[in-house]
Protein backbone atom coordinates (compact mmCIF):
# COMPACT_ATOMS: atom_id res chain seq x y z
CA UNK A 1 0.00 0.00 0.00
CA UNK A 2 1.45 3.38 -1.05
CA UNK A 3 -0.33 5.40 1.64
CA UNK A 4 0.05 5.22 5.39
CA UNK A 5 -3.34 3.77 6.33
CA UNK A 6 -3.07 5.17 9.86
CA UNK A 7 -3.21 8.70 8.38
CA UNK A 8 -6.01 7.98 5.92
CA UNK A 9 -9.02 8.45 8.27
CA UNK A 10 -7.76 11.87 9.38
CA UNK A 11 -7.15 12.80 5.76
CA UNK A 12 -10.67 11.80 4.70
CA UNK A 13 -12.24 13.78 7.53
CA UNK A 14 -10.20 16.87 6.69
CA UNK A 15 -10.81 16.44 2.95
CA UNK A 16 -14.57 16.17 3.33
CA UNK A 17 -14.66 19.15 5.69
CA UNK A 18 -12.82 21.20 3.06
CA UNK A 19 -14.96 19.82 0.23
CA UNK A 20 -18.13 20.98 1.95
CA UNK A 21 -16.74 24.43 2.72
CA UNK A 22 -18.13 26.95 0.19
CA UNK A 23 -15.35 28.19 -2.05
CA UNK A 24 -14.41 29.17 -5.57
CA UNK A 25 -15.13 25.77 -7.14
CA UNK A 26 -18.54 25.54 -5.50
CA UNK A 27 -19.45 29.05 -6.65
CA UNK A 28 -18.30 28.26 -10.18
CA UNK A 29 -20.35 25.05 -10.38
CA UNK A 30 -23.38 26.86 -8.95
CA UNK A 31 -23.09 29.52 -11.64
CA UNK A 32 -22.73 26.90 -14.36
CA UNK A 33 -25.73 24.88 -13.20
CA UNK A 34 -27.88 28.00 -12.92
CA UNK A 35 -26.82 29.06 -16.39
CA UNK A 36 -26.70 25.75 -18.26
CA UNK A 37 -28.68 23.40 -16.08
CA UNK A 38 -27.82 20.30 -14.09
CA UNK A 39 -25.86 18.70 -16.94
CA UNK A 40 -23.63 21.75 -17.33
CA UNK A 41 -23.06 21.83 -13.58
CA UNK A 42 -22.04 18.17 -13.51
CA UNK A 43 -19.73 18.72 -16.50
CA UNK A 44 -18.16 21.71 -14.75
CA UNK A 45 -17.68 19.55 -11.63
CA UNK A 46 -15.88 16.90 -13.67
CA UNK A 47 -13.74 19.60 -15.26
CA UNK A 48 -12.78 20.99 -11.86
CA UNK A 49 -11.98 17.46 -10.65
CA UNK A 50 -9.78 16.84 -13.68
CA UNK A 51 -7.94 20.09 -12.98
CA UNK A 52 -7.37 18.95 -9.40
CA UNK A 53 -5.81 15.74 -10.69
CA UNK A 54 -3.42 17.73 -12.87
CA UNK A 55 -2.51 19.95 -9.90
CA UNK A 56 -1.79 16.84 -7.84
CA UNK A 57 0.44 15.44 -10.58
CA UNK A 58 2.34 18.73 -10.83
CA UNK A 59 2.80 18.78 -7.06
CA UNK A 60 4.05 15.20 -7.09
CA UNK A 61 6.58 16.06 -9.80
CA UNK A 62 7.76 19.19 -8.00
CA UNK A 63 6.55 21.67 -10.62
CA UNK A 64 3.94 23.20 -8.31
CA UNK A 65 6.61 24.10 -5.75
CA UNK A 66 8.65 25.84 -8.42
CA UNK A 67 5.65 27.92 -9.54
CA UNK A 68 4.67 28.83 -5.98
CA UNK A 69 8.23 29.98 -5.30
CA UNK A 70 8.42 32.23 -8.36
CA UNK A 71 6.40 35.48 -8.02
CA UNK A 72 6.38 36.10 -11.77
CA UNK A 73 5.08 32.62 -12.64
CA UNK A 74 2.49 32.80 -9.87
CA UNK A 75 1.25 36.20 -11.07
CA UNK A 76 1.10 35.15 -14.72
CA UNK A 77 -1.17 32.24 -13.80
CA UNK A 78 -3.21 34.47 -11.47
CA UNK A 79 -3.82 37.18 -14.08
CA UNK A 80 -4.55 34.64 -16.80
CA UNK A 81 -7.10 32.93 -14.57
CA UNK A 82 -8.77 36.20 -13.61
CA UNK A 83 -8.94 37.32 -17.25
CA UNK A 84 -10.52 34.00 -18.24
CA UNK A 85 -13.13 34.28 -15.48
CA UNK A 86 -13.94 37.85 -16.50
CA UNK A 87 -14.48 36.67 -20.07
CA UNK A 88 -16.83 33.91 -18.89
CA UNK A 89 -18.76 36.39 -16.73
CA UNK A 90 -19.08 38.79 -19.66
CA UNK A 91 -20.44 36.02 -21.89
CA UNK A 92 -23.00 34.99 -19.28
CA UNK A 93 -24.27 38.55 -18.86
CA UNK A 94 -24.09 39.45 -22.55
CA UNK A 95 -25.88 36.30 -23.72
CA UNK A 96 -28.39 35.21 -21.06
CA UNK A 97 -29.05 31.46 -21.07
CA UNK A 98 -32.15 29.95 -22.66
CA UNK A 99 -33.82 28.05 -19.85
CA UNK A 100 -35.68 25.80 -22.30
CA UNK A 101 -32.73 25.04 -24.60
CA UNK A 102 -32.92 21.97 -26.85
CA UNK A 103 -30.89 18.80 -26.01
CA UNK A 104 -28.26 19.48 -28.69
CA UNK A 105 -27.57 22.90 -27.23
CA UNK A 106 -27.41 21.28 -23.80
CA UNK A 107 -24.69 18.88 -24.89
CA UNK A 108 -22.73 21.79 -26.32
CA UNK A 109 -23.10 23.61 -22.99
CA UNK A 110 -21.80 20.52 -21.17
CA UNK A 111 -18.65 20.39 -23.25
CA UNK A 112 -18.06 24.09 -22.73
CA UNK A 113 -18.73 23.81 -18.99
CA UNK A 114 -16.21 20.96 -18.67
CA UNK A 115 -13.50 22.94 -20.45
CA UNK A 116 -14.25 26.04 -18.39
CA UNK A 117 -14.22 24.09 -15.12
CA UNK A 118 -10.91 22.46 -16.02
CA UNK A 119 -9.30 25.70 -17.19
CA UNK A 120 -10.42 27.85 -14.26
CA UNK A 121 -9.17 25.27 -11.77
CA UNK A 122 -5.86 24.88 -13.59
CA UNK A 123 -5.37 28.67 -13.76
CA UNK A 124 -6.09 29.19 -10.07
CA UNK A 125 -2.73 29.57 -8.28
CA UNK A 126 -4.50 29.32 -4.92
CA UNK A 127 -5.01 25.64 -5.72
CA UNK A 128 -1.24 25.28 -6.19
CA UNK A 129 -0.60 26.77 -2.75
CA UNK A 130 -3.35 24.67 -1.18
CA UNK A 131 -2.09 21.39 -2.64
CA UNK A 132 1.43 22.11 -1.43
CA UNK A 133 0.22 23.02 2.06
CA UNK A 134 -2.42 20.33 2.59
CA UNK A 135 -1.49 17.05 0.92
CA UNK A 136 2.08 16.60 2.27
CA UNK A 137 0.72 16.69 5.83
CA UNK A 138 -0.73 13.21 5.24
CA UNK A 139 2.25 11.69 3.45
CA UNK A 140 4.65 9.56 5.47
CA UNK A 141 8.33 10.01 4.45
CA UNK A 142 9.17 6.66 6.05
CA UNK A 143 7.15 4.89 3.39
CA UNK A 144 9.16 6.52 0.61
CA UNK A 145 7.80 7.65 -2.79
CA UNK A 146 6.53 10.95 -1.41
CA UNK A 147 5.57 12.16 -4.87
CA UNK A 148 3.39 9.10 -5.46
CA UNK A 149 1.77 9.47 -2.04
CA UNK A 150 0.92 13.11 -2.76
CA UNK A 151 -0.52 12.18 -6.15
CA UNK A 152 -2.73 9.42 -4.70
CA UNK A 153 -3.92 11.73 -1.93
CA UNK A 154 -4.71 14.33 -4.59
CA UNK A 155 -6.77 11.78 -6.53
CA UNK A 156 -8.77 10.95 -3.40
CA UNK A 157 -9.29 14.61 -2.55
CA UNK A 158 -10.30 15.41 -6.13
CA UNK A 159 -12.77 12.51 -6.19
CA UNK A 160 -14.54 13.46 -2.95
CA UNK A 161 -14.58 17.10 -4.04
CA UNK A 162 -16.10 16.22 -7.41
CA UNK A 163 -18.86 14.20 -5.76
CA UNK A 164 -19.73 17.14 -3.51
CA UNK A 165 -19.73 19.52 -6.50
CA UNK A 166 -22.03 17.18 -8.44
CA UNK A 167 -24.51 17.39 -5.56
CA UNK A 168 -24.25 21.18 -5.77
CA UNK A 169 -24.85 20.96 -9.53
CA UNK A 170 -28.07 18.98 -8.97
CA UNK A 171 -29.29 21.59 -6.49
CA UNK A 172 -28.47 24.40 -8.91
CA UNK A 173 -30.19 22.58 -11.75
CA UNK A 174 -33.35 22.19 -9.69
CA UNK A 175 -33.27 25.90 -8.87
CA UNK A 176 -32.94 26.69 -12.56
CA UNK A 177 -36.10 24.67 -13.29
CA UNK A 178 -37.97 26.71 -10.70
CA UNK A 179 -36.72 29.99 -12.15
CA UNK A 180 -37.71 28.90 -15.65
CA UNK A 181 -41.37 29.43 -14.72
CA UNK A 182 -40.86 33.15 -14.37
CA UNK A 183 -40.53 35.71 -17.17
CA UNK A 184 -37.15 37.38 -17.47
CA UNK A 185 -35.66 34.42 -15.62
CA UNK A 186 -33.02 33.85 -18.29
CA UNK A 187 -31.64 37.37 -17.97
CA UNK A 188 -31.76 37.18 -14.19
CA UNK A 189 -29.86 33.88 -14.22
CA UNK A 190 -27.31 35.37 -16.61
CA UNK A 191 -26.68 38.32 -14.31
CA UNK A 192 -26.49 36.18 -11.16
CA UNK A 193 -24.14 33.66 -12.79
CA UNK A 194 -22.00 36.40 -14.31
CA UNK A 195 -21.79 38.19 -10.96
CA UNK A 196 -20.67 35.00 -9.20
CA UNK A 197 -17.96 34.37 -11.80
CA UNK A 198 -16.90 38.04 -11.74
CA UNK A 199 -16.57 37.84 -7.96
CA UNK A 200 -14.25 34.87 -8.36
CA UNK A 201 -12.12 36.88 -10.78
CA UNK A 202 -11.82 39.74 -8.28
CA UNK A 203 -10.91 37.31 -5.52
CA UNK A 204 -8.20 35.82 -7.72
CA UNK A 205 -6.75 39.24 -8.46
CA UNK A 206 -6.59 40.01 -4.75
CA UNK A 207 -4.94 36.75 -3.75
CA UNK A 208 -1.28 36.28 -2.88
CA UNK A 209 1.19 33.40 -2.72
CA UNK A 210 0.42 33.04 0.98
CA UNK A 211 -3.29 32.59 0.34
CA UNK A 212 -4.78 29.21 1.11
Secondary structure as UniProt FT lines:
FT   HELIX           5..19
FT   HELIX           24..36
FT   HELIX           38..61
FT   HELIX           63..69
FT   HELIX           71..94
FT   TURN            99..100
FT   HELIX           103..122
FT   HELIX           125..134
FT   HELIX           135..138
FT   HELIX           141..143
FT   HELIX           146..179
FT   TURN            180..181
FT   TURN            183..184
FT   HELIX           185..206
FT   TURN            209..210
//
